[in-house]
């Protein structure tokens, strides 16, 4: 049986988007002169489509490190950094006076050119070095998105150290854990209020004689505002303001007392903490090579030109936002910082060429458009809605005619049992369905072409009366890049009808992050319903989740990934690292289920595209991009005497729901006051009589109470709805493991109706 391992051509990005068939990536050291210290031999990977071969630029005879003579700066150097530090140094020369960042909602609305940004980073780095920061140290960076976050990130790396990142609003216990686990020697924190929360939590640890997680800190820097003595109580190190460190660093640089560290591609750049199954987050180790690999290759999906504007909405510690920002900066684009409260106004005041977001933001914008249409005069709303519906029908028909409809991309009759048909796509004129299937596909294309012709005038009219106004209101001029979750089909339809390309991507923190994405050019490779093609140099393989044996094209299985973006491992967690790479030979278990669209299907040009179909791992990704680990929540709830089992749901939704199996004996026996009154009602046989509505209400209270009582509870982990399931789980029925734990995939199959109803109640 033929199996499929999809690998994209490694590329070296050059002006104009041309690509070389080889790219130097990885961590193996190479002696001798060259443009990048530690550059490995070329990585050769299989092609997905015809490639353009160009001459490779001549090797530079000097190192990129300034202490050993930096080569002449060119636009190519700026776009192909070996370390993240190179981005800022190169851009200062190549794009020096172009605007780099604008922060309109901070005091003074600060702006910086690329030259000013680089100099500020170097001043701050000098100030941190003067405070005792050394190469290979770790610094905890707990802050929200702003120009000072960016300066701090670049400055720490310029010192040869790594940042351990998280948002300042995360639970204090989580922030303390990260400080201790990362072995941070310094702390950069949002403001005095955030610092106060952390120090109070640390003091409670000391009172319990559990040790102070902040004891190893050599310094603390508050990025915004000043601090009071009360906010620093218990700290045994100096606490300084951002401005004072910056001023001191500038003086150190003027005196010649600072020299940037000699950073290599294999050095640790950042620890990015993600949720763990034990309740403690795991520290993903990402190197400079991991992240610069993304910077070099994201132009395969998206073209950013010098001067292009991007609105920065997502938190910077989210690796998706972070990698996208590095890429935009490397191309000379500039970033405007916004937040969810000011997004609508900023889309008008600072219309972006490219907008990086999560599906929830696109859903919110879509809902606002619908609300605005509905709020107008009734006849106008009816006309606009009709034209939008016609536009959606038009683009769906156009996909079929162009061969880019995912619904028509699999061989006829392909399903879980049809692996051989999928693998044999293209072998013979029938391609998985014979002559009748071929004729059926042909008739579908003809029918779609007729529908297109009929709808074309309405689509053109909608462009004049509706689409243009909506596009102007949305403000995005070129592309939307969506990640952090799957994109609902109605959103893809809506934005395609408007003519606004949405590039949906896929990846994980552990893969730095982009594994695959839909392409802006050519438009035929922006296939709705897929997550596109792999990042050049990355390999994707579909395997059986149990045996890890490769599966044929078109067959759903577990997705494995291998390539230069895959993490070094989990910091100080060898067991978790081994589990993540259980497939061996460098293959990372993504935990996602999906398939690769087979090639050779008649009238389809979707071959090679990756389609996601669910999660093999338990992690739930909400449409906001938040990751929820079900186990701690489920464990807390099943501690109740009233709950026997619970399975959390909510993938790609705004909120969580849960299937709950009650403990029938406890409830029917009156344990716990099952009707919520504390005094159970007696039935004819002396047992509790309780309606389904009462039972659901009582269990909902229990779920809410126990979930909220967890020490690491966060508001986005609230369970909004539950469905009570009375059919018992069992080992014999396959819904329980031999250790009596719920088997999610089998439960999803057996209780598909309950799952569908519950998911329908959750906000999308």
N, C-alpha and C positions, 0 to 999 in steps of 0.2 A: 504493500500500500504506500502510495506516495505521500510524503509529509511535507509541510511547508515551514520554512524558517525565513521570515521576511527581513531583508537587510537593505538599507538604503546606501547609496554611493557616498563614500566620504568625500567631503568637498573642502576646498580652501576658498573662502569668500573673497571675491575681488570686485572692484568697481564694475557696475553694470550687471552684477549677478552671475558672471561666468564662473565655472567650477572646474577644478582640477580633479582628476580621478584618484588622487591620493591625498591624505592629510596626516600630518604628524601629530599624534595624540598619545596620551598615556603618561606613565610615570618612569619608564626605564631611562636611566641616565646614559648620555652619549658624550664622549669626549671629543674635543676638537672644536674649532670655531663654528659658529652658527648663530642664527638670530634668537635662539631661545635656549637658555641653560636648562639642561635636563630633558631636551626634546628627544623622543623615541624614534625608532625607525618608522617608516610609513606603514599605516594600517590599510590593508586592502580589503574591501568588502564588495559583495555582489551588487550588480546594478538592478534598479527597479525600472528604469526607463532610459532611453538613449541620453547620453551625457555629452557635454561639450568639453573637449580637451583643450587646454591652453598651456602655454609655456610656463613653467614654474619660475618665480622670481629668483634671481641669483642670491645665493647665501651671503649673509652679511659676515664680515670678518671679525666683528666685535660683539661683545655681550650687550644685552639690553640694560645691564646694571650700570648706573652712572659712574660708579667708582672705577669701572674698567673701560670706560669709553662707550657712550651710547651711539648707535648708528643713526644716520640721518633719518628724521621723521618723515614718513610718507603717509598718505591716506591709508595705504594697505596696512602699515604697522598699527595705525590707530584702530583699524577694524579687525585685526588679528592678534590680540594681545596674548602673551604667554602667561601672565598673571593678572589679577585684577588691578594691581598697582599700576600696571602699564597703561590702563585705560586713561587714567587721570593725567599721567605724565605726557602721553602722546597727544591727548586732546588739547592740553595747554599749548602745545606747539602747532597742532594742525588746525584747531578750531578756536584758538585763543580768545578772540573778542566776541564770538557768538554767545548768545545767552544760553546758560546751562540749566539754571533752576530759578523758579519764581515761587515764593511762598506768601501768597496774598493775605492769608488769614493769621499770620504771626505779626508781632509788633514790628512796625516799620515796613511791612511787606517786603522783606529782603529779596534781592535778586543778585545773582552772581554769574559772571561769564565763566567760561571754562578755565581761563587763566586764574581768575580770582578763586574759583573753587579748588583748584590744585594748590594754590598758595595757602588757602585757609586750611586745607587738609594737612599740609606740611607743617604749618604753625601749630596746629592742634597735636599732631604727632610728636613734635619736639617738646610740647608741654607735657604730654603723657610720659615721654621718655624721662623727662626731668623728675617726674613723680615716681619713677622706678619701674615703668613698664619695660619688659625685655622681650627679645625674640622668643617665640614659641610659648609665651604666656597666653592665658585666656582672659578675656574681659567680658563680663556680663553687660549686655546692652538691652535695657528694658525701657523702651520708648515707643511712641507712636510716630507716624509719618511726618517728616519735616526736613528742612534743609540741614538741620543740625544732626539728625540721624545719619544722613548721607555723609556729612563731614566726619562724624565719629567712626562710621564703618570704614571709610577710606583711610583715616588716620591710624586706627589700630592695625590695619593690614600693612600700612607703610612702616610700622614698627616691627613687622614680622610676627605679630601676634594674631590671635583669632578671636572673633566675637561669638559669644553664646547669646542668642537672641530670643526675645519674647516680648509681647506687648506689656505695657506698664499696668494695664487694667486686669491682667491675669490674676488669679487667686494668689495671695501672699505666700501661702505654703508652697505653691508651685514655683514661684520665683525664688524662694529660699532653697528649694531642692535643686534648682538649676545652678544657683550660685555655688552650692556645696559640691554637687556632682561634677560640674565642669572644672572644678578647682580654680575658679576665677580669682585673680589677684587684684582686679579692679572692677568697679561698678560705675557704669554710665546710666543715669536714670532720668526719666522724663522731667520731674519737678519735685518740689519739696513734699507735696502731698503723697506722691507715690513712694518717696523715700520713707516718709513717716509710717506708712502702712507696713513696709518691709521691716523697718527697725522694731516696730511694736511686735510683730510676729516673731522676730528673732529673740526679743526679750522674753517672750513667753516660753520659748525653747530653753532659755537659760534658767528660768524659774523652775522648769520641770527637770532640770539637770540633764538636758539632752544635748548640750553643747550649742554654741552659737555658729550657725552656718556662715556668718559674715566675718568670723574671726580672722580669716586669712587675707582679707582685703588690705591692700597697701594704700588705696585711695578711693574716693568716691567723687564723681563729678555730676552736678545737677545741670541738665542741659537748658532748662528754661526757668527763669526767675531766681530768687534768692531763697536761702533756707534759714530756719530759725534754730536755735539751740535745742528746742524740744524735739525737732524732727531728726536730729542727729544723735539723740540720746542712746548710749550703749555702743556707739561706734568707736573703735580704737585707732582710727586712721584719719588723715585730713579729709575734710569735705570742702570742695571748691566749686565755684560757679564756672560755667562754660567760658564766659568772657575772661575770667582771670587766668584760666589755663591757656587760652588763646593768646592773650597778651604776653604771658611769660614765655610761651613757645616762640612767639615772634622775636623776642629779645634773644632767646637761645640761638635761633637761626641766624640772626644778624651777627652774633659773635662767632659763628662757625661751629657751634657746639652740637649740631645735629646732623646725622648722616642716615638716610633711609636704609632700612635693612635689605640685605641681599636675599630676596624672596624667590624660591624655586616653585615651579608648577606643582610639584608633589606636596608642597607644604599645606598644612591645614589652614583653610580660610575662615571657616565658620562651623560652629555647632548649632544645628537647628533642631530644637526639641519638639517632638511630636508625641501624641498620646500613646501610652503603653497599656498593655493588658493588665498590669498589676496596679494601675492607678497612677504610677509614676511615669512621666514622659521619658522618651528615649532620645538620646543625643545623636543625631545623624551627622557623621563626619563628612563634610564636603571640602574638597581641596580646591586650590586655585585652578588646577587642570580641569576638574569637574565643571566649574562655573564658566571658565573661559571657553571651554568646548561649546557651551550653549551660546555664548556671545559670538563665536565665529560662525555658527551654523544656523541661527534663527532667521537669517536673511533668506534661507531656502523657502521659508513660509511667508515672510513679510519684508517688504522693502521700506526702509526708513531713510530719508534724505536729510542732509544737514539743514537745520532750521525747523524741521518738523516738530509739532507740539504734541505732547502726551499729557493727559490728565492723570495724576497719580491718586487713586482712591483707596486701594487695598493697603493693609498694613505692611510695612516693609519687611517684617520678620517672616511674612509669608513668602516662601522661596519663589513662587510663581511671579509675584510682583517684583521681587528683587532681581531675578534673572532678566525679566523683561526690561527693567530700568537700566541694568548694566548694558544690555544690548542697544537700547535707544541712545544712551549716552555715547557708546562707542561709535555710533554713526553720526554724531553731531546733533542729535535731536535734543530738545529741551523739555523739561518736566515742570508742570504746574501742580502744586499740592492742593488737594481739595479734601472734603470729607462728606459723609452721607447727607448732612444737614444742608450743605451749601452746593451740592452737586448740581441741582437743577439750574441755579443761577450761574454757576461756573461753566456749565455747558454752553451757555449763551455768552458769557463774558470772555471766556477763553476757549473757543471752539477747538477741540483737538483734531489733529489729523488722524491719530490712532487712540483708541480707548481700550485699556486693559481692565477687565472686570470679571465677575463671576455670574453664573446664570441668573441668580436672584436679582441682580441689578438690571439685566435685560428684561426680566419679567416685570419688574417695577416700572420701568420706562414704558413697556407695552401697556400695562394697566392704566398708567396716567394718560396715554394717548387715547385709549378707549373711553376713559372717564371724560376727557375733554370733548370728545366727539359726542358723547351722550348728553353732555351738559348744554350743547348748542340747540338751536331750533330743531324741532322734530323732523321736519322735511330734509334739512341739511344732514342731520345725523343718519337718516335712512339712506340718503344718496351716498354718503361717505362709506357707510358700512357695506352697501351693495358693491361699490367700486372696489373696496378692499377685498371682499369675498371673490370678486371676479379676478382681481390680481393674484390672489393665492391660487385659484384654479388654473390661471394662466401659467404661473411658474411651475406648478406641479406637472402640467402637461409638457412644458418645455423640457423639464428634466428627462421625461420619457423619450422625447424626440432626440435629445442630445446624448442619450445613453448614460445619464448620470443620476438616474433614479435608483436608490438603494433597493426599493421594493421589487425592482426588475433586474437585480444584479446577481441573483442566485439561480442555478439551474432549476428548471421546473420540477416540482416534487421534492426539492432538497429539504431535508429535515434531519433530526437526530439520527434516524436510521439510514439516511441517504448519504453516508459519508463517501461511498464509492462514486456515486453520481457527482458529488461535489468535486472529488479529486479528479474525476475524468472530464471535467468541464473543458470543452474545446476539442475533445477527441470525437470527431465525427460531426456531421451537420446538425444532429439533434442536440448535442451538448447537454445531456441529462434530461431528455424528454422526447427525443425523436422528432420526426417531421411534423407531427401534430403540434408539439410544443413550439417548434420553430414558427409554424404558421400562426399560432396563437400570439406569440410575441410580436410578429410582424403586424398582425391586425391591431394590437395594442398601440404600436408606434403610429400606424396610420390614423387610428382614432384620436390619438393625442395630437397629431399634426392638424387634423380637422378642427379639434377643439381650440388649439392655439390660434388658428386663423379666425375663428369666430370671436374669440375673446380679445384679440389684439387691439381692436379699436377701443374697447372698454379699458384695457390696461393702459393704453396711451392717454386716454381721457383722465384716468386716475392719476397718471403722472403729472398732469397739468393742475388738476383740482385738489388732489389730496397728498400725493407722495412728497411733492416738493415742500409743502408746508410742514409736514411731519419731519422730514429730514432737517429742515431749518430749525425746528423746535428742538430736535435731539442734539444738533450741533456737531455731530461727528462727521468729519469731512472725507475720510478715506476708509478706515477699517475699524471693526471691533474685534478684539481678541478675547475670547471667553475660555476660561479654564476653571478647574476646581470642582467640576461636576458635569454630568451630561446635559445637553441642551434639549429642551422640550421641542417636539416637532412643530407645534403651533408658533413658537418663537422663530424657528428657522424659516417657516413659511412667511411670517409677517415681515421680517427684515429683508428677506430675499425679494419680496414683492416691492418693498421700498427702494430696492437697489443699493442697500447698505450691506456690504459683505461682512459676514460674521465668521471668523476663523475659530472653530472649536478645537481645543487641544486636549491632550491627555498626558498625565505624568504624575509623579509622586515626589515628595520631599527627598526621598532616598535616591532619586534619579536626576535631581538638580535643575529643574524638574521635568522638562519637556521630553517625552518619549516619542510623541507623534502629534501632528497637527494638520489641519486642512490648509491648503495653500491659497494665497490671494491671486497668484498668477502661475499658470494659466487658470482662468475661472473654472474650467472643466475639472480641476482638481480640488475644488471646494465642494466636496460631495456631502450634502446634507444627510444627517443621520450617522455619519462616521466621524472618527477623530483623525482622518487623513492618513498620511504616510509617515513612516518613522523619520526622526531627525537623522540627517546624514551621519553615517558612522555607527548608528544604533541598530541592533538586531532584535527582532521580535519573533518569538516562537510560541505556538499554541500547542499545549500538551494536555493529556488526560490529568485531571486534578489528583487522582489517586496514584496512578502508576508513573506519572511524569513522562509518558511516552508521547512522541510527537503525533499530532492529528493532522488530517488533510485539510486543504483549503475549504472554507465554508462550514466546517464543523466547529461547534462551540467547545471551548475548553479554557484551561487556565493560561494566562498570558505571562510569559517569562521575557525578561529583557536583559540584554548585555551590551555594553558599550562604554565609551569614555565618560559619560555623565553619571554612571552608577557610583554610588557612595563608596567610601573607603570601608565603612562599617559603622556600627553603633558604638559610641564612646563608652568604654569600660563596661561593655555588655557582650561578651563573647558568645554566650548562648543565643541571644537574640540575633546576632550576626550570622551564626551558623544556621539558624532556622530560615533566615531570609535568603540564604544561598544554598538551600538544601538540594537544589537540582544539580549543583556542582558545575565546574568549568566556567565560573564567573557568571552564571545565569541567576538573575535576581527574580525572586517570586513576587510579582506585583500584587497578587491577591485579587486581581480583576479577572472576570470571565469575558470571553469575547471570541471573535473569529476574524479571519482574514478573507476578504471577498475573493473568490476564485477568478482567474483570468479565463478568457476564451468563451464567456457566455454570450450568445448572440445578442446584438443590439445593446450591449453594456460596455461602458468604459470605466467601470468602477474597480477593476481588478487590482489587487494589492492594497486596497483601503482596509483600515482596521475598524472594526465595529465592536463596541463594548456592550455587554448584555447583563452585567451584574457584578456582584462582589463575591469572591470565594472566601476572602477573609471576612472578619466580622465588622471591621471598621465601616461606619456609615458616614458618607460625605453629604452634608446638607447643601442646598442650592446656594447658601451664603459662602460656601467654601470651608466651613467649619467641619473638623473631623470629630466624630463621636465614637468612642470605644464602648460598645454595649456592655461588656463584661462587668465593669464596676457598678453600673446602674442596675443590671439584672441581679447581681449578687446582693446588692443592698435591698432590693425589693423582695426577693425570695426568702429573705430572712424573716419576713412576716409569716405568722402561722396560717394566714388566710390564702397565701399564694404558693402554689406548688412549682410552677414554671412561668417564665416570662421570656418573650423574644421581642427585642426592640426592632423597630422599622423606621424608615424615613429617608432612604437613599434618594438624593436629588430633590427632596422636599424642603420647605422652610422650617418644618418642625418635626418632632418625633411622635411616633405612636407605638403601641405595644399590644401584642397578643398576650393575654393573661389566662393561665389555667388555674382556677381556684382549687384550694384544698377542700374538696366536697365534704369530707368528714368534719373538718373544723367548722365549716359554714352551716351545714345541715344540723350539726350538733349544738349550734348556738355559740360556738367559741368566738369571743371578741365582739359580740353584739353586731351581728351581720347586717342588721337593717339600719345601722348608723345611729340608733337611739340608745344603745347600751342595754336594751332589754329586748331580746329576741321574741318574735311572735311565735306562738306554739301552733303547730298543725295538729291534724287528727291523730297522728301517731306519736305526738310528743316531740316532734322535730321542728326545726325552724321552717316556717313558710315564708319565702322571699321571692319577689318578682325579679325578672331579668333586669329591669330598670334599677331596682334597689341594689341588686348585686353589683351591677356595673358602677353605680355611683359610689358604693362602699369601697370597692376595689380601686376606683380612681383616686379616692381620698388616700388610700393606703400607699399607692404608687407615688403620689405627689409628696406625701409626708416623708417617706423613707428616702426618696431620691434627693429631695431638698436638704435632708439631714446629712448627706455625705460631706466630708470635709473639703473635697475638691469640686463640689457642685458649682456649675456655671449656668447662668440663665438660659443659654441656648440648648442646654441639656434637659430642659423641662419637657415632660411627656404630655402632649396636648390631648390625645385621645387614646382610648384603649378599646379592644374588643375582647369580650370574655368568651373563651372556648371551653366547651364542656366535654368534648371528646378527648379521652385520656391519651397522653403520649405513652409509647411503649417501645421496648427494645425489639420485640417481635415485629412490630409494625414499621420499624426502621426510623422512627421519629426520635428515639433516644439512643445515645451511645451505650456501650456496655458499662460505662461509668456513670450512667443515668444523667447525662447532659443532653440538652436539646440539640438535634441535628438540623441546623438551619436549612440547608438545601432541600432536605426531604420534607420538612415542615412547610416550606414555601410551595412545594408541589402538592402535598396532601391537602393543605388548607388554603389553596389558591383563591377560593371564593372569599374567605374571610380576609385574606391579605389584600385582595383587590378592593373590597369595601372599605377597609381601614385606610388604605393608601388614598382612596378617593375622598376621605374626610380630612386628610391633611392638606394644609395650604401648599400649593405648588410653587 
